[in-house]
Amino acid sequence: MSANDQVLPKSKENQFSTLVKCYEEKDYKKGIKVADTILKDYPKNAKTLCMKSLISYLMNKDKVKAEKEIKSALLLDAKNGTCWQTLG
């Protein structure tokens, strides 16, 4: 995997910004949908995987699974601040 696998094009970065906004506004269902849209084209994008897992955790879904998914995403991009923040 190259470093470019973690770089989203501008249109997907805009969707990621929407995902973060959904998280901040606690619109979790919409956030999951936005994350799934990004992950459809970029299934190994670490920051999107982390945000989706964080939202799943907050929705009281399987918290153990969500934590494992965040750790797995961190392995994809160990320098990603979003991943480290969601793990915390």
N, C-alpha and C positions, 0 to 999 in steps of 0.2 A: 504494500500500500504506500502510495506517495503522499506527501504533505498536501498535494492538491485535492486529495479525496475529501478533505475537511473544509475546503473553500466552496462556499455557495455562490452562485451567480446573483446578480443584483435583485432579480425578481424573487428568488428564494430568500435572500437576506431581508427583503421587505416582508415576506411572509413570516420569517423568524421574528421580526420586530412586532408583528401582529400577535404572534404566539406569546411573546414576553408581555405584551399589553394585556392579553387575555389572562395570563397568570396574575399580573398586578391587580386586575379588576375582579379577580376570582370568578371569571367566566370559564370554568374548567372544561365543560363539555365542548365549547367552541375551540378552546386551546388544544384539546386532543385531536379534533378534526383538522386543525391547521397543521399540527405536528405530523399527522398521518399523510397529509398532502405533500409535505416536504420529504418525508421518509419514503414516499412512493418512488421518487426520483433519486434520492440520496439516502439509501437505507443504512449507511454506516456513518452518517454525520453525527459526531459525538455530542455537540451541543444541543442538537434537536432531540436526540435520544435521551439526554439528561433532563431536558425540560419536560418531555413527555412523561418520563418516569417520576419526576417530582410532582407533576400534576396528578398522576395516578395515585401517588402516595397521599397527597392531600385530599383526594376523593375517597379516602379510606378503602381503597382497593387493597390488593395483596401487598402490604408494606415491605415484607421480606423480599419479595420478587422485585419490587421497585428499587430497593437498595442495591440488589445484585445487578440490576440493569444499569444503574448509575455507575457502579464500579466497572462493569464491562465496557461502558462507553468511555470511561476514563482511560482504559487500556488502548482505545483507538486513537486518543489524542491526549497524552499525559500532560501537555502544557496548556490545555484549555482551561481558562479561568472559570468559565460557566460550569464545567464539570466539577471542578473542585468546590465551587460555591454550593452547588446542589447537593453534593455529598455531605457538606457540613450541615 
